[in-house]
Amino acid sequence: MRVIVAVLFCSYTLSLFAQDCRRILGEQSADAASLKRVEDRWDEAFMRGETGYLECLLAPEYASVSPKGVHDRAWELEHAAKNKASSAPITEVPGMSFEIYGTTGVMRLFKPASADGKQKAQYMADIFAFQDGAWRAVYSQHTPVESNH
C-alpha cells in the first residue's frame, strides 16, 4: 500500500511540475519564430539569474561543450543563479539562424572575435527538442575558430 501511495504522489508531483513548466515557458509552436523567442528568453534568464525558467527549458540530460570542458544542466543553473538581480545590459547577438527538422530545432551562429581580442571568433549551436508543447534545450556547442569564416 505504501508503494502505491508513493507512486501516486510522485506521479501527481511530476504532473504539477509539468503544468507549471507549461505556464513558465509560455505558449510555443514547433517553428523558427517560436524557437528564436526561446533562445532570446534563455539568454535573458541566464543573465538575470532566472533559474525557474532555466529549470523548465533545460532537459535533464542537457550538456554544453566548449574548450573549457563539458558542462551539465546543474552547472548552467548554478552559474545563472550568480546573476540574480543583475542589471547588466543584455547584448543583442545578430546573425543567429534557426532551422526546424520535425521536432528538432537548431540555432546556429558565427560570432566574430571581439574588437579587443579577448574573445576569439567562434561557431555556436544550440539543439532543441519540441516536447509537450515546448522547446527544451538538449545540447550546446561552442567551437573557437582562428580566423573569420
C-alpha positions in Angstrom: 0.0 0.0 0.0 2.8 2.4 0.9 4.4 1.8 -2.5 1.2 2.6 -4.3 0.8 5.8 -2.4 4.4 6.8 -3.1 4.0 6.1 -6.8 0.7 8.1 -6.9 2.3 11.0 -5.1 5.3 11.1 -7.4 3.0 11.0 -10.5 1.0 13.9 -9.1 4.1 15.9 -8.3 5.5 15.4 -11.8 2.2 16.4 -13.3 2.2 19.6 -11.3 5.7 20.3 -12.3 4.9 19.8 -16.0 1.9 22.1 -15.7 4.0 24.7 -14.0 6.6 24.5 -16.8 4.0 25.0 -19.4 3.0 28.2 -17.7 6.6 29.3 -17.1 7.7 28.6 -20.7 4.6 30.1 -22.2 2.7 29.3 -25.5 5.1 27.9 -28.1 5.0 26.3 -31.5 7.3 24.0 -33.4 8.5 26.8 -35.7 11.6 29.0 -36.1 9.9 32.2 -34.8 9.0 30.4 -31.5 12.5 29.0 -31.3 14.0 32.4 -31.7 11.9 33.7 -28.8 13.0 30.8 -26.6 16.7 31.4 -27.5 16.3 35.2 -26.6 14.5 34.3 -23.4 17.2 31.8 -22.5 19.9 34.5 -22.7 17.8 36.9 -20.6 17.0 34.3 -18.0 20.7 33.3 -17.7 21.8 37.0 -17.4 19.1 37.8 -14.8 19.5 34.6 -12.7 16.0 33.3 -13.5 16.7 29.7 -12.7 13.0 28.7 -12.6 12.8 29.4 -16.4 16.0 27.5 -17.0 14.9 24.5 -14.9 12.0 24.1 -17.3 13.9 24.9 -20.5 17.0 22.7 -20.0 16.4 19.0 -20.5 17.6 16.8 -17.6 20.4 15.5 -19.8 21.4 18.9 -21.2 25.1 19.3 -22.0 27.2 22.2 -23.2 30.6 21.5 -24.8 33.3 24.1 -25.2 37.1 24.4 -25.0 36.6 24.9 -21.2 35.0 21.5 -20.9 31.6 19.8 -20.7 29.0 21.5 -18.5 25.7 20.0 -17.5 22.4 21.4 -16.5 23.4 21.8 -12.9 26.4 23.9 -13.9 24.2 26.1 -16.1 21.7 26.6 -13.2 24.5 27.3 -10.7 26.2 29.9 -12.9 22.9 31.6 -13.8 22.0 31.9 -10.1 25.1 34.0 -9.7 23.5 36.6 -11.9 20.4 37.0 -9.7 19.2 40.7 -9.8 21.9 41.7 -12.3 21.1 44.8 -14.3 24.0 44.3 -16.8 22.9 45.1 -20.3 21.8 42.1 -22.4 23.6 42.4 -25.7 21.7 41.6 -28.9 23.6 39.0 -30.9 23.0 39.4 -34.6 23.4 36.6 -37.1 21.5 33.7 -35.5 19.9 31.3 -37.9 17.1 28.9 -36.9 16.3 25.6 -38.6 13.5 23.2 -37.8 13.7 19.4 -38.6 10.4 17.9 -37.4 10.6 18.2 -33.6 14.2 19.2 -33.6 15.3 22.8 -33.7 18.8 24.2 -34.3 20.2 27.6 -33.6 23.5 28.4 -35.4 25.7 31.4 -35.0 29.1 32.6 -36.1 30.3 35.1 -33.5 33.3 37.2 -34.7 36.2 37.9 -32.4 35.8 40.8 -30.1 37.5 44.1 -31.1 39.7 43.9 -28.0 40.9 40.4 -28.9 39.7 39.0 -25.5 37.1 36.8 -27.1 38.0 34.6 -30.1 35.7 34.1 -33.0 33.5 31.0 -32.6 30.8 28.9 -34.0 27.9 28.2 -31.7 25.0 25.9 -31.9 22.1 25.1 -29.6 20.0 21.9 -30.2 16.4 21.8 -29.0 13.6 19.1 -28.9 10.0 20.1 -29.1 8.3 18.1 -26.3 4.9 18.5 -24.7 4.2 21.8 -26.5 7.5 23.5 -25.7 11.1 23.7 -26.8 13.7 22.0 -24.5 17.4 22.7 -24.8 19.3 19.4 -25.0 22.8 20.4 -26.3 25.1 23.4 -26.9 28.4 23.5 -28.7 30.9 26.4 -28.7 33.9 26.0 -31.1 36.5 28.6 -31.4 38.0 29.4 -34.8 41.3 31.1 -35.6 40.0 33.3 -38.4 36.7 34.7 -39.7 34.7 32.3 -41.8 
